[in-house]
Amino acid sequence: MLFNSYLFILMFLPVSVIGYFLISRKSSFAGNLYLLAMSLWFYGFNNPYYLLIIGSSVVVNYLFSRFLCRQELPHRKILLTAAILFNVGLIFYFKYYDFFIENMNALLKTDYVLKNIALPLGISFFTFQQLSYVIDSYHGRTKDYGFVEYALFVTYFPQLVAGPIVLHDELIPQFRDRTKRRPQYENMTRGIMLFTMGLFKKVMVADTFGKGVSWGYANLTGMTSMDTLIVMFAYTFQIYFDFSGYSDMATGLASMFNFTLPMNFDSPYKALSVPEFWRRWHLTLTRFLRTYIYFPLGGSRKGKVRTYVNIMIVFLVSGIWHGANWTFILWGMLHGIANCLGRFFQKPFGKLWKGLQWLITFLFVSFAWLLFRSDSVSQWVYLMKKIFRFDRMNVSEDLARLFRIPHMRYSLELLHIPYTDAGVFVFSMGLLFTVILAVCLLMENSYRRKYRCTVWSLVLTTLVLLTCMVSLSSVSVFLYFNF
């Protein structure tokens, strides 16, 4: 089920919120059980088979954690190793088995048959979340949580399929908090406004840029150098507003239930360096990799060379985590190299004009996103060559038309500015990209913004929500659902 669908907005969400508060008034356990049932319905709506996978994962990890909590139990390290192998094996089978077989066939000239395994929704997210839990159980950081609380912690629908990757002490204590059993006006207001803002980012902004990206990858050979550059920046904005929109919607949904999720998106295109970008992009994934991989490897405590090796390992894992393709692996390695260079040249780079620091960072991230979006490394190399060949710098009218701003022609007429249809399309596209970039750089982060219910905010939220609802006929999935 998608956040940006009529079924979710008009039926699932009100039934979930109203039912939860009605039931929680009498019993917090019953309320949690109801929310767990709704979360499982949300997850298994399109494919009930997924419930077997996540259900088995939840049960097995809960049993592991219960045993690992017992400090007196012998051979706990073996048990922890088994828990880690179970979770890593689960991701490997569903996400990387065919990729592994395909590369082995190519390398060893074998002909093992691919299984074409369907990727369960959100498996990377809920597996990492459970990995953090069993590791914390081994170190004695978890409490005596019941099975329903643990299962709800893993499957809670706002953060289930695309994050944030929540830690147990951030969410489970909120399930136990008696003060959260009744609707709270401020939280509900903030939740609705955040959800609406996220829906607007996804439906009206990300999907608009997505049309240009889709056109580009469907016309690879026919694109000019300028077309390719535009498609690259279009994807840069598409993935930004797609993920930002999801993060806002997830945070808003949790707020409606009086729950708080950790920040997962902090205006990353304001970053002045690649390391800063990763302190702003997908914060909870970065936290997981730092806490459960970087620090156990020794972090920065074992010398400079070991520090750089650890950074490369972390970003290699990040690339692999995002998908079973050499593009993701190379993307992770490039970001690892950029982080190492950013650390090594931190002082001289920091002395540069801040505008130049931002430009270098933004361009690197954008060219890396082009690799992230490409179907293969060779396709990315082809597109990079096309950009830097600078042989044709005109913009294809079909591409520019996808970014047209409604009624722009009439605005130019009122200003007595001469135009052609192609000129209107190109002007609209340039204006749209400029405005969106300004939004990325100048607007306050949604998570930090204060939300007050006034007449004007109520009217604006209603108008935006209705506009988005009308546009849901062209609904699309969130990009991070693929990971």
N, C-alpha and C positions, 0 to 999 in steps of 0.2 A: 504494500500500500504506500502511496506517495503523499507527502505533505501537501503538494500542489495538485490536489485532485478534489473533485466535488464530493466524492464519497468520504474522504477524510475530513474535510472542512465542515460539511453540512450534517454528517451523521456520526462518524467515529469520534471526533473530538468532543462535541457536546455530550454524547452518551458517556464517554470516558470521564469527563470532568464532573458532570452532575452525579453520575453513579458513584464515583469515588467519594465525593463529599457526603452524600447521603449515607453510604455504608460506613464510612470512617467515623461518623458521629457516634455510632454504637460500638464499633470494634475496630481498632487500628489493624489488628490481624486480618479481619475480614476485608478491610479497605485495601490492604496490601495484596491480599489474594485476588481481589477484583482487578486491581491494577496489573497484576501479573497476568491474569487471564486476558485482559484487553491487549497487553503488550504481545502476548503470543498470537492472538488473533491478527494484530497488525503485522507481525513478522511472517506468519504463515498464510496470509490472505491469498497471495498470488501463486504460492507453491507450498501446499501442506507438507510436502516431503522435507522441507527445510526444518520443520519442527522436530523431526527425528534427530537431525544433526545437532541443532542447538540444545535440544533436550538432553541428548546423550553427553554432550560436552559439559553442560551444567552439572549433571549428576556426578560424572566422573571427577571433575575438578573439585566439587564440594567434598566428595569422599577423600580425595587427596589432601585437601586443606584440613579436614578434621583430624587426620592422622598426623599431619605435619605440625599441628598445634601442640602435640604431646612431646614436650621437650625430653621426657625420659625414654621415648621410643628409640630402640637401637636402629642403626643403619638409616637414619633420616636423610642423609645425603643421597643414598641410593634411591630412596623414595622421591626426593625432590628431582633427581635426574630423570626418573621415570615420568613424573608429572610434566617436566619441561619437554621431554621427547614426545609425550602424548600430544601436547598442544602444537609443537612444531610439526609433528607428523601429520596432524589433522590439516594444518595449512598446506603442507607440502603435497599431500594427496590431492586435495581439491583444487589447489591453485597452481601447483608447479609440476605435477606428475607428467602431463603431456609435454610441457616445455622441456623437462629433463629427458624424456624419451626421444623427442624430436631432435634435440641436440646430440644425444648419444647415437642415434641413427646416422646423423650427418657426419659425426666424427669417426665412428667405427664401421660405417657402411653396413649397419644392421638394418633390419626391417621390422622392428617391433611395432605392433599396432597401437595407435593412439586410442584412448578411451573417450575423448571428447567429453570430459566431465564438466557438468554445469557448476559454475561457481556459486556457492551459497551466499546469499546477501549478507554483507557485513561481517564475514567470517574473520577477516583480519582484525577488525575492531574488537569483537567480543572475545576473540582468542587472546589478544594482547591484554585485555582487561582482566581476564582470568589468570593469565600468567603472572601479572602483578600481584594478584590475590594469593596464589599458592606460594609465591616467593616470600611475600610478607608473612604468610602463615608459618613458613619455615623459620623466619627470624622472630617469631613471637609478637608480631605487630597487629594481628587481627584479634577480634574479640569473639565471644561465644555467640555468633550470629546463627539464627535459625535458617533452615533450608529455604523457606519462602522469602525471607529477607535477602538471602544470597541470590536466589533465582531472579528476584525483581531487580536487584542491583545490576545483574548482567543483562537482562532483557528489557529494562525500562525503555519504552519505545522512543522518546525524544532523542536519545543518544545511542540507540542500538545499532543502526546500520551505517552511520558515518561520523560517529564520535559526538562529543569529545570522549577520549579514553579516560574514564573516571576511576579514581581510587576509592576503595571501600570506605575509608574514613571521611570522604567527602559526601557520600550519598546515603549509606545505610543509617547513620545516626539521624538523618532527616526523616527517614521512614518511621523512626521511633518517636519523633518529636510530637507531643500531644498538641502543641500550639498550631500545628500545621493541618489539623483535621477539618477546619472550617475555612470557607472562602475568605480571602483577604482582599479588600478593594484595591489597595495599591499594587499588590502582586498581580492581580487579574488585569488591571489596567496596563501595567508594564508588559505583561505577557502578550496581551492582544496587540499592543502597538509594536512590540518587537517581532511578533509573528508576521504581522502585516508588512512591516519593513522588509523582513527577510523574503517574504513572498514576492514583493515588488522587485527586489534585487534579482531573484531567480527568473521570474516570468517576464518582466519587462526589460531587464538589462542583460543578464547572462544569456538568456535564450536568443536575444537579438544579435549579440555578437556570435553566438553559436551558429547562426545561419550563415554568416560570412565564413566561419571556419569550415563548415560542412561544404560550402561552395568551393573553397580553396582546395580541399583534399579530394574533391570530385573533379577538379580541373587542373591537376598538377602540371601537365605539360603545356597547357594553354596560358598559364599565369605569366604576367610580366614580373619583372623584378620588384616593382612597386606593389603589385598585387600580393606577392609573397610576403613582403614586409608588412602589409596591412593585415593579412591573414595571421601572421605571427602575433602582432599586437592585439588582434581581435581575440585570439586564444588567451593571451596574457590577461585581458579583461574578463573573458568568459569564465575562466577557472577561478579568478579572484571573486567575482560576484556570485558565482555558483556556490562556492564554499562559504563565503561570507553570508550569503543568504541562508544556507542551511544552518550555519552556526547561530544566526539570529533566530531562526524559527525554532531550533532545538531549545535555545535558552528561553525563548518566549513561552513555549509549551510547558517547560518545567516550571516557570514562574506561575503559570495558571494553577498549578497544583501546590504552590507555595514552596517549591523546591528550587535550589540554586545549583546550577552546573558551573564548573570552572570555565574561565575564558579560554577559548580555543583559537581566536583570530583577533589580532591586534594591529590592524592597518599595516600590513607587511610592506606595501609599496612606499611607505615613508622611510624605509630602512636606508641607511647610509653605507652599509657594508653587507656582505653576504652573511657573516655570523649574526649580525643584527636581524637580517631577514628571517633567520631560523629562530630567533627569539620572539618573532611576531607571527610566523606562519605555523599553523597546526601545533599550537603550544603543547598540547597534551601528548602528542606523539613524540615531540622533542623531549619532553620531560621523561617519558617512558624510556626512550633510548639512552638518555643521560643517566637515569637512576638505575636501570636494570642491565645496561650493557657497558656504557662508558666508565662509570665509577667502579664496577667490579673488575674491569680490565686494568684498573690502576689510574684512570683519569689522567691528570697532569702531574701526578706525584712521582713518576718514575723517569723523569728526564724529557728533553724536548723531542728526541726521536720517537720514543715510546708514545708520547702525547700525540704526535702526528699520525702514528700508526693506529692508535685508538680512534682518532677522529675519522680516519679512512674506513675503519671497520664499521663504525656507527653509521656512516653515510652509505656504505655498501649495503648494510642491513636495511636502511631506509629505502634504498632503491629497489631491493628485492621485495620488500614488504608491499610496495606500491603495485607490483604486477610481474607476471611471468613473461618478460620480454627483455631483450638486451638493451632496448632503449631506456628502460627504467634503471637497469643496472648501471649503464653509462651515465645516465642523469644523476644518479646518486654519487657516482665516483667524481663527476665534475664538481658537484657541490662540495664533496669532501675536499678536493684539491683547492677549491676556492676558499673554504673555511681555513685550511692550513695556511694558504697564502695570506688570508686576512689576518690570521693570528701572527704570522711571521713579520708582515709589513704593517702592523697595526699603527705604529707611531708615525712613520712617513706618510702613510695613506691618510691618517687623521689630520695631517697638516694641510692637505689639499683643500681647495675651495669646496664647501659643502655641496654646492650644486653639481660639481664634477664628481664628487663621491657618490651622490645619488644617481647621476646619469650612468656611471660605470656599473653600479649595482643593478639598476633597473634593466639595462641592456643585457647584462649577463643572465639575469633571471629570465628575461624574455626569450633569449636565444636557447636557454636550457629548456624552457617550456615548449619550444618548438620541437625539441627532441622528445620530450615527454609525450607530446601529442602524436608524433609520427608513428607509423606502423612498423618501421624498421630503421636501423641505423643508416642504411644506405639511402633510404628516402630522406632522412634528415640531412645527410651530406648533400644530396641533390638539391634540396631546398636552400641550404646555406650557399651553395655555389650560385644558385639562381639569384639570390639576394645580392651577393657581392659581385656579380657579373655586371650589374648596372647597365644592361644592354637595352632594356625597354623600361622607361620610367613613367609611362602612362598608366592610368587606372582603368580597368575594364568597367564598362557601364553596368554590366550585370552584377558585379560585386558592389559597386557604389550604391546601386539601387536598393540593396538589402539593408542599408543603413540610413535610408531617407527619413527625414523628419516630416511628419504630416503637416501640410499647409505651408511648407517653406516657400513654395512658389508664390503664394499669395502675399507672404511677408515681403518678398523681394519686389513684387509689383507695387505694394504700398510705398516702398522706399525708392521706387523708380530706378531700381538697379537692373540693368539688362542681364538676361540669362538665357541659357539653353537648358534643355531637359538634363543632358549629361552634366552640365555645370552645376545645376541645382543638386543633383545626386552627390557629386563630389564635395560641394560646399557643405551639404548636410552631414556627410560622413565625417569631414574634417571637424566640423563643429561638435558633433557627437563625441568623437574621440577626445577632443580637448576638454569638454565638459566632464566627461567620465574620469579623465586623468586628474582634473581639478578636485573632483569629489574624493578620489583616493587619497590625495595629498592634503586636503584642507579640512575635510569633515571630521568631526569627533567620532571616535569609535562607538559603535552602537551599544556595546556592553557597558560603557562608562556613562553614557548619556542618561540624564534624568528625565523621567516620563511623568508628566502631569496631565491629569484629565481635565481639560478646559473645553469650552464649546468649540473653539477652533480646532483643537487637536482631535476631538471626537468627529467633527465634520470631515477633516482631512483624512483621518484613518478610515472612515467609512467609504469615502470616495476612492481612496487608493485600493481598499479591499475589493470594492465592486469592480473597479477597472481590471484588477488582476483576475477576478472571477470570470469576467467576460473573456479574458485572454486564455483561459485554461483549456480551450478547445485544442490548442497546439501544445499540450502538456509534454514535458520531457523529463527524463530521470536526472538526478543529480550526478555530476561527474564522479564524485567519490564513492558512489554506489558500486563502481567498477573495481574498487580496491578492497 
